[in-house]
Structures are given as structure tokens and as C-alpha cells.
Amino acid sequence: MARPEPTGIERTFNESDLIVSKTDLNGRITYVNRTFCEVSGYSEAEALGQPHSLIRHPAMPRAAFALMWDTLRAGKEFFGYVVNLCKNGDHYWVLAHVTPSFDSQGEVIGYHSTRRVPDRHAVVLIEAIYADLLAKEQGAESKAAAVDASLELFHATLAQKGVAYDEFVLTI
Ligand SMILES: Cc1cc2nc3c(=O)[nH]c(=O)nc-3n(C[C@H](O)[C@H](O)[C@H](O)COP(=O)(O)O)c2cc1C
């Protein structure tokens, strides 16, 4: 599927709505709720089976997803601010809560994300941080070097604020 050009137009959704999707272990979409479809502009048929990077926005730093996947693969839940790209190129900000899904044997069988409307104040703060991380990544020689350099900057930024990642995300 061709990636849409960002329009720069932001979409919002209701404070009472939750955008939900589930993936398999590789991040391929296995479930989307109606709000996901309404906000992203993709139908259920278009979304199912696609990698979740379907709605990746170019303003998102690689480091944010590296942190997410490391946390999920460690069997833990992850909170993060994400800007997503709609089918028509518009974008929308979310505060995502992503968790592994376990079967009755305790094995991880996929992942689940529930997203809500983020605080405006938090979006302004995180947007500036993500822009710095992205700039760092764009100057790197390889994808791996980009993630390393960007994560280092992210951790340094958090250390300067004196908070750990989870605390930062849930308190800004
Ligand atoms: C449950 C789940 C939900 C995800 N939701 C999003 C999302 O809303 N937007 C997004 O860009 N990536 C999301 N991802 C991460 C993508 O799988 C992918 O790592 C990310 O888009 C970066 O893609 P890339 O490495 O191909 O650039 C999600 C992953 C999982 C497991």
C-alpha cells in the first residue's frame, strides 16, 4: 500500500473513545475496533493482516518503537505518546497502552493496544522531544546507529528531568 503524504492536518477523537487494535507476535494487525477505523480512515478489511507500521507517521522517532518492542518482549506493558498517520495523510495523537496477550499457559500470543486522547500539554512536550530524537536519527549512518544515538539522547533527556520513562509518560 502506498504511504500517504502527511497533510499536516490533525484529527481528534472523543475523550470517551478508545482506539483498540491487536497484533500477532510480529506486529501484524489481527483486530481493530470501529474507532480505529473511523479515526485512521482504514476499513477493517484494509487493516487486518497489515503490519502496524501501516499508520506509522514519519515524525515518530525509531527510538520510541525500539523502547516499545524491548518492553513488550520483556513481557511488560508499555505506555507511550504516538502520532499516527491516517489513510488520507492527516494525523492524530494518542496516549497508547500496549500489553502482551497471554494464553492459558502463560505464553505470549500477541499484543494489544488501547489508546486514548492525550493531554494537549503532554503532546506539546513530547513533540519537541521526538523532533530532537528524529533529528539525531537522521544524522546517523545506519538504522541501528540511529536507534542507539536516539535512545541515548532520550535517556539523557529523561535523566536531566530526573525521571524514569514510565513516570515521565504518565506524569507529563
Ligand atoms: C499492539 C501494537 C500496536 C502498535 N500500534 C502502533 C501504532 O499505533 N502506530 C505505529 O506507528 N506503530 C504501532 N506499532 C508499532 C509497529 O509495529 C512498528 O514497530 C512501528 O510502526 C515502526 O515501524 P517500522 O520499524 O517499520 O518503521 C504497534 C505495535 C504493536 C505490537
The ligand as an SDF file (V2000), in Angstrom:
LIG
                    3D

 31 33  0  0  0  0  0  0  0  0999 V2000
   -0.1010   -3.8180   19.6210 C   0  0  0  0  0  0  0  0  0  0  0  0
    0.7590   -2.8980   18.7910 C   0  0  0  0  0  0  0  0  0  0  0  0
    0.2620   -1.6500   18.4280 C   0  0  0  0  0  0  0  0  0  0  0  0
    1.0240   -0.7750   17.6550 C   0  0  0  0  0  0  0  0  0  0  0  0
    0.4810    0.4270   17.3220 N   0  0  0  0  0  0  0  0  0  0  0  0
    1.1830    1.2610   16.5330 C   0  0  0  0  0  0  0  0  0  0  0  0
    0.6220    2.4970   16.1300 C   0  0  0  0  0  0  0  0  0  0  0  0
   -0.4940    2.8670   16.5090 O   0  0  0  0  0  0  0  0  0  0  0  0
    1.3650    3.2780   15.2960 N   0  0  0  0  0  0  0  0  0  0  0  0
    2.6070    2.9290   14.8710 C   0  0  0  0  0  0  0  0  0  0  0  0
    3.2220    3.6980   14.1200 O   0  0  0  0  0  0  0  0  0  0  0  0
    3.1800    1.7680   15.2680 N   0  0  0  0  0  0  0  0  0  0  0  0
    2.4960    0.9410   16.0800 C   0  0  0  0  0  0  0  0  0  0  0  0
    3.0660   -0.2330   16.4800 N   0  0  0  0  0  0  0  0  0  0  0  0
    4.4870   -0.4680   16.1760 C   0  0  0  0  0  0  0  0  0  0  0  0
    4.6990   -1.0330   14.7980 C   0  0  0  0  0  0  0  0  0  0  0  0
    4.5650   -2.4330   14.8760 O   0  0  0  0  0  0  0  0  0  0  0  0
    6.1140   -0.6810   14.2630 C   0  0  0  0  0  0  0  0  0  0  0  0
    7.0870   -1.1510   15.1680 O   0  0  0  0  0  0  0  0  0  0  0  0
    6.3210    0.8280   14.1000 C   0  0  0  0  0  0  0  0  0  0  0  0
    5.2850    1.3950   13.3410 O   0  0  0  0  0  0  0  0  0  0  0  0
    7.6490    1.1410   13.4190 C   0  0  0  0  0  0  0  0  0  0  0  0
    7.6730    0.5550   12.1800 O   0  0  0  0  0  0  0  0  0  0  0  0
    8.9940    0.4480   11.2950 P   0  0  0  0  0  0  0  0  0  0  0  0
   10.0600   -0.0940   12.1820 O   0  0  0  0  0  0  0  0  0  0  0  0
    8.6190   -0.4460   10.1660 O   0  0  0  0  0  0  0  0  0  0  0  0
    9.3070    1.8450   10.8560 O   0  0  0  0  0  0  0  0  0  0  0  0
    2.3310   -1.1310   17.2440 C   0  0  0  0  0  0  0  0  0  0  0  0
    2.8260   -2.3840   17.6200 C   0  0  0  0  0  0  0  0  0  0  0  0
    2.0720   -3.2440   18.3990 C   0  0  0  0  0  0  0  0  0  0  0  0
    2.6400   -4.5700   18.8060 C   0  0  0  0  0  0  0  0  0  0  0  0
  1  2  1  0
  2  3  1  0
  2 30  2  0
  3  4  2  0
  4  5  1  0
  4 28  1  0
  5  6  2  0
  6  7  1  0
  6 13  1  0
  7  8  2  0
  7  9  1  0
  9 10  1  0
 10 11  2  0
 10 12  1  0
 12 13  2  0
 13 14  1  0
 14 15  1  0
 14 28  1  0
 15 16  1  0
 16 17  1  0
 16 18  1  0
 18 19  1  0
 18 20  1  0
 20 21  1  0
 20 22  1  0
 22 23  1  0
 23 24  1  0
 24 25  2  0
 24 26  1  0
 24 27  1  0
 28 29  2  0
 29 30  1  0
 30 31  1  0
M  END
$$$$
